[in-house]
Amino acid sequence: MSDTSLEFAVPLEDIPETAVIQSRLPVYTAQQRKEKIARIKHLLKQENAVLIAHYYTHETLQKIAEETGGYVSDSLEMARFGSRHEATTLVVAGVRFMGETAKILNPEKRVLMPTLQATCSLDLGCPAREFSEFCDRHPNHEVVVYANTSAEVKARADWVVTSSIAVKVISHLMDQDKNIIWAPDRHLGRYIEKVTGASMISWQGACVVHEEFKARALGDLIAQYPDAGILVHPESPEAVIEAADVVGSTTALIQAAKELPHRAFIVATDNRIFYKMKKAAPDKTFIEAPTAGEGATCKSCAHCPWMAMNGLHNLEAVLESGDNEIFVDEEIRRKAHRSTRRMLEFIAH
């Protein structure tokens, strides 16, 4: 069951074009890059800081995290790693909700981000006030929100989930005969309903990257590579999901690339995941699933425009200045902590 919230979809003019963002990033020579990376590593050690990067950031940032004792993962494992690590400063390379989640779980730690402008279409498309009113119109429902939401939305929720555990949590709530509100990604919500048999009241958001994958063009690509495995993130449209051999979180897709016997894979998620996929399966070929393509409304083209805002220049700058610190109002943090901890406790059992 769906309830309309399409008026809160993200307007195209509010989405930064990846090409524009990239053109503003400094261009370094090989020697300058080497010096920048060395400086960043020095500053991480000096500030007792650890770099936590998402799979969708540039591979250079992922490499720095790996080489300095940091971490590269999906949003769930990023949050868990930050809680376990002894560093007093967490530097989160990703989008804003990831930094907020780190602060929600680690109020005693300083949380910095290379940029505070990097957000998420799912977050933008689910404003806290409107979402709270939406929930108020449907009392006696368990409110389950995707991690790709603001701290304020998490504070309104009963549960926070990631794509890796969403199906399990919804199945658990169904066993308890709970009525469920789901937000914000409509494609992931529809996938969960199909897998679990749940009937949820759903907020109608979408990811600008995954919504651009096209089933017809994917079919043409499959015809070119008939032996390729098809790996799809569940934020993708239903017709794309139906073509998949594996549907799963970023971590699950990397694992599938490693374990499945296929020698090539067509991948429907952000193309920066290829760095980790190639490390997991260096002898295999990875092909980007088709999006709307050149000349269409696509402003993502298989790479998040906000993830593209993380770079060497602003990572170095934030470590030097201490700017771009994440703060969360304590009352909101406490409520959001309850729903977020619930997710972590569910995983632990």
Salt bridges, closest charged atoms under 4 A:
ASP3 OD2 - HIS138 NE2 2.61
GLU17 OE2 - LYS299 NZ 3.86
GLU47 OE1 - ARG110 NH2 3.23
GLU59 OE2 - LYS63 NZ 3.44
GLU66 OE2 - LYS276 NZ 2.64
GLU66 OE1 - LYS279 NZ 3.19
GLU67 OE1 - LYS41 NZ 2.66
GLU77 OE2 - ARG80 NH1 3.02
GLU86 OE1 - HIS85 ND1 3.95
GLU100 OE2 - ARG96 NE 3.59
GLU130 OE2 - ARG129 NH2 3.95
ASP136 OD1 - ARG156 NH2 2.80
GLU142 OE2 - ARG342 NH1 3.69
GLU211 OE2 - ARG186 NH2 2.46
GLU211 OE2 - HIS187 NE2 3.07
GLU235 OE1 - HIS210 ND1 3.26
GLU238 OE1 - ARG190 NE 3.98
GLU242 OE2 - LYS194 NZ 3.67
ASP270 OD1 - HIS303 ND1 2.93
ASP283 OD2 - ARG263 NH2 2.51
GLU316 OE1 - LYS36 NZ 2.52
GLU320 OE2 - ARG39 NE 3.22
GLU330 OE1 - ARG333 NE 3.03
GLU331 OE2 - LYS335 NZ 3.44
